[in-house]
């Protein structure tokens, strides 16, 4: 029986993870979870999972109220509460489904605690990939990606000699505005942006998909997960979101992973430590029902966010931290109606141009750099409103 700590239980990935745990309750038990501000989710999750020992909510007052309601449960809150929970609760695996920079230190705490890490929080690798990989070398912890593209790559690369890999190819749907030119993006709405053509995801990642920053971050992830240089990681537009990744080998042949656009499949693959499992909670793909599979070349001028991400991977140091901070702040500013969609990339580029680059960072300075970049980004956002 694998003991699971679930970070981000109230989000899209978290909800799907809970469904898988419920279906396979002979394999997994939930021992702790976090919900951030969505305290209304605590009671139903506790009701369905009787082995839970600890819960994190962001607000201290809400945590105190919940302590009275559930006296046998330990409640954590505040900025360091998630890390405290991880160090306090014994588990076999932590599923990190948090969104943004906030997922970095819980990932580090998981590895330091020698627990396996199922990682959906791509920002942890974007800003701290070198640190995480170095810590993994000194830990018993194993890292399992949850992103559909990286799970697909893991399947295609399994048992293969990395020396025989010509390149790996991440597929992209093109996002909500894939049929619009850059000139047409100035008047799109938040509602338009959140209408993803293939996937049901959280708001932040849906916007990242529309700008393609999400795909840029996935290039960085692939580098750290599989040890591949940037020039061996490509992107192709696959609008049907049926092919999740491909590997081209030096002999000219390809391996590809096909499946429905359902995150429960890669989540289950991570939970079962890289093993396939039959499940009734996710969709099944029927090849005879496919009308077509199309590929389109990726246009870097149309999606400059990927250019920023490749530069972040080339330079490393402070650059990825600043890129991520600027992206988070601009995405939330757009979602809150403060800026236009077309301003997201422009503001990010301005922040990157203004920041003082340093080639090396450590665990202690990451947060300082992150906060400074957010402050700079907010100043630019406010100057435009």
N, C-alpha and C positions, 0 to 999 in steps of 0.2 A: 504494500500500500504506500503510494507516494504522497507525501505531505506537501501541499502547495500553498505558497503565499502569493496572492494576486494583487498587484499594484494597478489601480485604475479599473476597479470592478464595475463601475457604473458606465464606462464608455463602451464603444462599439466592440473593440477587441475583448474587453473584460466580460461583457454580456455573453459573447460567443464562447469564451473560455468556461464560464459557469455552466453553459449548456452541455459542453463536452464533459466536464467533471460530473455533472448529474447523470449523463448517459453511462459513464464508465465509473460509477461509484464503487465498484469492486477494485478499481485500480488507483483511484485518487481520493484524497480528502482535503478539503479546504481548511487550513488552520489559521489563516489571517488574511485580511484584505484591506484595501484603502478605497475611499470613495470621494475624497476631496470635499466639495461643497454640497454634494447631493446626499444629504443625511437621510432623506426619505427612503433611500435604497437600503439602509443598514438593516432595518427590521426584517424585510422579506428575505434578504440574503442570509441573515442569521437563522431565520425560520427553516430555510431549506438546507442549511449546512450546520449540523449539530456539533462538529468538532472544532469550530472556530474559537480561538483563544484570545485574539487581539484584532482591533479595528483601528484604522486611522481616519480621522476627519480633520479638515484644515482648521476649523474654528474651535478655539479652546472652550468657549461657552457651550457650544453644541456638544463637545466631547463630555463635558461635565453633566449635561442633561442626560446623555446616553448612558453614562455610568450609573445613574440612579435607576434608569429603566432596565439596564442589563448588568446587574452587579457582579456577575461571574465572568464578565469580559473585560480585558484590559483595553483602555482607550488611549490613543496617542493623538497629538495635535501639534500644530506649529511647524516652523521651517525644518527642524531637525527630527520631527516625529516619525517620518517614514524610515529613516536610517535607524532610529532607536528601536522601532518595531522589528526591523530585520535582524538586528543584533540580539534582540531579546527572545525571538521565537525560533525554535528548531524546526527546520523543514528540509525537504530534499530538493525542491526547486522553487525559484521565484519567477513568476511571470510578470515581466515589466511592460505594462501596457500604458504607462504614463505618456503624456504628450509634452515635448519640449525639453529644455535644459534641465528641468526639475528631475528628469529620469537618470541623470548622470550619477549622482552620488549614491542613490539606491543600488545602481548596478555595481558600483565599486564595493559597496558594503556587502552585497551578495557574494561577490568573488572572495572578499576577505573572510567571509564566513564559510567558505568552502561548500556553498550550495550551488547547484546548477542554475543557470540563467537562461530563461526563454525570453528573448528580447524582441519586442515590437517597437520599443522606443529608439528609433533610428538616430535621434539627436545625441544619444550617449556615445555612439561610435563616431559620429561626425565631429564632435568637439573633443572627445577623449579617447579616440581609437588606439593610439600608441600606448597610452597609460593602461587601458583595459587589457590590451594584448600582453603587455609586460606583466601585469598582475596575474593573468591567467597562467602564465608560465610557472608562477610560484604557488599556485593554488590547485586544489583537487576539483575545483569548479569547471564545468563544461558549458560552453556557450552554444545555444541553439537559436538560430534566427527564426522569426515569425513572419517577416515580410514575405509575401507570396513569391516575389521574384527570387529572393535569396534561398528560399526553400526549394524552388524549382532548380536553381543552379546547383544546390547541394545534391539533389537527386541525380542531375545530369553528370556531375563530376565524380559521383561515388564510384570508387574502384578505378578511376582513370589516373594516368600519369599526367601531372600538371604540365610537364614539359611538352606534352602532345597537344596542348590547348593553343589554338591560334588566337582565339578571342572568345569572350562571353558576351552575350547580347541580352540586355534587359529590354523587355517590351513595355510600351506605354500606350494607354488608350488615347492620349492626346488631351485628356481633360475636358472640362465643360465647354471650353471655347475653341475646340480643335478645328472648327470650320470657319473661324473668324480670323481676319487679318489683324495685324497689330493696330492699325488705324481704327478698327471697329471696336477695340477694347475699351475706349475711353468712357463709354456710356453704359457698360454692363452693370448689373445690379448684384447685390449680395445673393439674392434669391436665384438669379441666373447662375452664379458661380457655384452654388451649393447643389445644383442639379447635375450630379455626375452621371455620365452615360452608362457606366458599367457597375460601379461598386457602391455599396452603402457604407459610408465611413463617417468619422467625426468631422466637425466643421473645419478645423485647422488643416488636417491632412487633405481635405477636399479642395481647399484653396491652394495648398501646395501642389496638388495635382494639376490645377488649372494653370499655374505659373510654370509648372514642371520643376520647381525646386525640389519636390519630392523625388523626382528621378535623379536630379543632381546629387541629392543626399544618398540615394541608393548606389550610385557609382562609388562614393566614399565608403559606404558600408561593404560593398563587394571587395574593395581593396583590402580592408581589414579582415574580413571573414575568410577570404580565399588567397590572400597574398598576391594579388594580381596588380600590375601597374595600370595606371589610368589609360594608357594607349591600348590596352587589351580589353577594355570594358566599353562596349558600344551600346547605343540605344536605337531601337526601331519602333515605329508607330504600328501597333496592332490593334485596330479599333474594336475588334470583337472581344478583346480581353479573354481570349481562350488559351492562347499560348503565353505562358508567363515568363519564360526565359529560354534561351537557346545557347548551346555551346558549339562553336565551330572548331574542328580539330585540324591538325596540320595535314592530314590526308585528304582534306576537302569535304569530309562528311560532317553531319550535324546530329546532335541530340537535342530534343525539345521536350518540354513538359507542358502538357495540355490538361485543362480542367476548367470547370465552371468558375465564375467570379464569386467565390464563396470563401471567406477567410477562415471558416471552420476547418478547412482541409489543411492549410499550413499550420494552424494552431495545434491541431491534433498531432501532426507530424513532429512538432517541437515537444509537446507534452509527452509523447511516447518515445522521445529521445532518438528521433530519426528512423522510426519504424512506421510502416503503413498500417492502418487499422480500419476495419469496416465500421461505418457509422451511419446512423439513420437521421442524424440532425443536419447533414449538409446535402447540397444538391449533387446530382450525378449527371455527368455529361453523356449525351447520346449523339454519337458521330453522325448517324443518319439524319439527325434533325438540323445539322449545320448547313446553312445555305452557302457560306463562303468564309474563307480566311484570307485577309488582305494584309499586305505589308507596305508601309510608306517610309521613305527616308526621313530621318530626323533633321529638322531645320534649326540650327543653332542660333541663327539671327532671329527667328520667330520666338525662341525660348532662351533668352540670355541668362536666365537663372542657372542653367546647366553650365554655362561658361564660368559663372562665379564659383560654382561647386568644383569644377575641374581645377581652377586656380587655387582654391582652398586646399585641394589634395596635393597640388604641386608644392605649395609654399609651407603648408602645415603651420606649426607655431600658433600665433594668436589669430591668424586669418579665419580658420573655421569657426572659432568661438564668436568672433565678431559677425561673421556671415549669419550664423544661426540666430544670434540675438537680434540682429537687424531684421531678419526674416520674421521671427516671432512677433516682434513689435508692430511691423507693418501689416502683417496678416490680421492681427487682432484690431488694428486701427481701421482696416477696411471692413472687417466684420461689424465694427461698431459705428460705421458710417462716417468716420473722420476723414478718410481719403478715398480717392477713386482706385479702382483695380489697377489701372494703368500706372499709378504712382508707386506701386509696391516695388517693382524692380529698380526704378529710378532712385528711390530713397535708399534702398539697399546699396546700390552702387556708390552713392554719395558717402554713405557711412564707411564703406570699405576704402574709399579714396582718402578719407580724413583720418583714419585710425593709424596709430603709431605701431608698426609691425615689429614683432619680436619673433625670432625663429624657434624659441623653446618656451614651453609652459609646463607647469607642474600642477598637481592636484589642488594646492592651496591658492594658486593665483588664477585658476580658471574662473572662479566665481567673481573675483574682482574685475577681470577683463570683461566678463559677461555683463556685469552691472554697469560698467562704464559705457559699453557699446549700446546698451538699452537707453541709457540717459541721453547719449548723443542722438540716437534714433528718434526718441520722443521729442527732442528739441527741434529736429528737422520736421517732424510731423506737425508739431504745433505751429511752426513758422509758416506752414502751408495752409492752415485752417483759419 
